[in-house]
């Protein structure tokens, strides 16, 4: 009986101990690495698409402006202008900061939305795992 009790006492600390990899797994679900977010604004003549892609410590923001025409009853989009901005970011769920040549902006992530709010504008991106093609 003493041997069984002694063996139980030896095993007990391992039962209630968690691995550090468990903690890492929880943190990784809150990472922005390899995520893409998209904002689309559209009217009858123009469509603006802003795509924000995060990598390990950098981001790329691509703005594309399409002219929309109706040809033979079908909507045709023509790329008129495109700009790319790159920089670094920091993220501590749910808040983050992007920094680039144009300055610094704060953002907040809430589920599948990422919001950049400045004094004169607000941009709300939606998480997008699909590739677009035009």
Secondary structure as the mmCIF struct_conf table of DSSP 4:
data_model
#
loop_
_struct_conf.conf_type_id
_struct_conf.id
_struct_conf.beg_label_comp_id
_struct_conf.beg_label_asym_id
_struct_conf.beg_label_seq_id
_struct_conf.end_label_comp_id
_struct_conf.end_label_asym_id
_struct_conf.end_label_seq_id
HELX_RH_AL_P HELX_RH_AL_P1 UNK A 2 UNK A 15
BEND BEND1 UNK A 16 UNK A 16
HELX_LH_PP_P HELX_LH_PP_P1 UNK A 17 UNK A 19
HELX_RH_AL_P HELX_RH_AL_P2 UNK A 20 UNK A 28
TURN_TY1_P TURN_TY1_P1 UNK A 29 UNK A 30
TURN_TY1_P TURN_TY1_P2 UNK A 33 UNK A 34
STRN STRN1 UNK A 35 UNK A 42
BEND BEND2 UNK A 44 UNK A 45
STRN STRN2 UNK A 46 UNK A 54
BEND BEND3 UNK A 56 UNK A 57
STRN STRN3 UNK A 58 UNK A 71
TURN_TY1_P TURN_TY1_P3 UNK A 72 UNK A 73
STRN STRN4 UNK A 74 UNK A 92
TURN_TY1_P TURN_TY1_P4 UNK A 93 UNK A 94
STRN STRN5 UNK A 95 UNK A 100
TURN_TY1_P TURN_TY1_P5 UNK A 101 UNK A 102
STRN STRN6 UNK A 103 UNK A 110
TURN_TY1_P TURN_TY1_P6 UNK A 111 UNK A 112
STRN STRN7 UNK A 113 UNK A 117
BEND BEND4 UNK A 119 UNK A 120
STRN STRN8 UNK A 122 UNK A 127
BEND BEND5 UNK A 130 UNK A 130
HELX_LH_PP_P HELX_LH_PP_P2 UNK A 131 UNK A 132
#
